[in-house]
C-alpha cells in the first residue's frame, strides 16, 4: 500500500498530466477548426458529416471527463483517505 506522501505525489503527477492532455487536445481542436468549418460545416449535410461531428466532439468530451476524473493515469489503491492523514 502506498504511503501518504506517495499518494500526494501520484495525485500531483495526475494533475499535471491532466492539464497537459487538456491543453494538447484543445490546441489540436483550435488548429483544425478553420479546416473543419471549410470542409465540414459549409458542405451539404449528410450521414457522414453527422458521424464525423459525433465522433469528433464526443471524443473531446470523453477525453476531458476521463482526464479530469483521473481515470487515464492514476487510480488510487484506496477509495478514501483517512482523516488522520491531514493532521
Beta strands, then each sheet from edge to edge (+ up, - down):
end
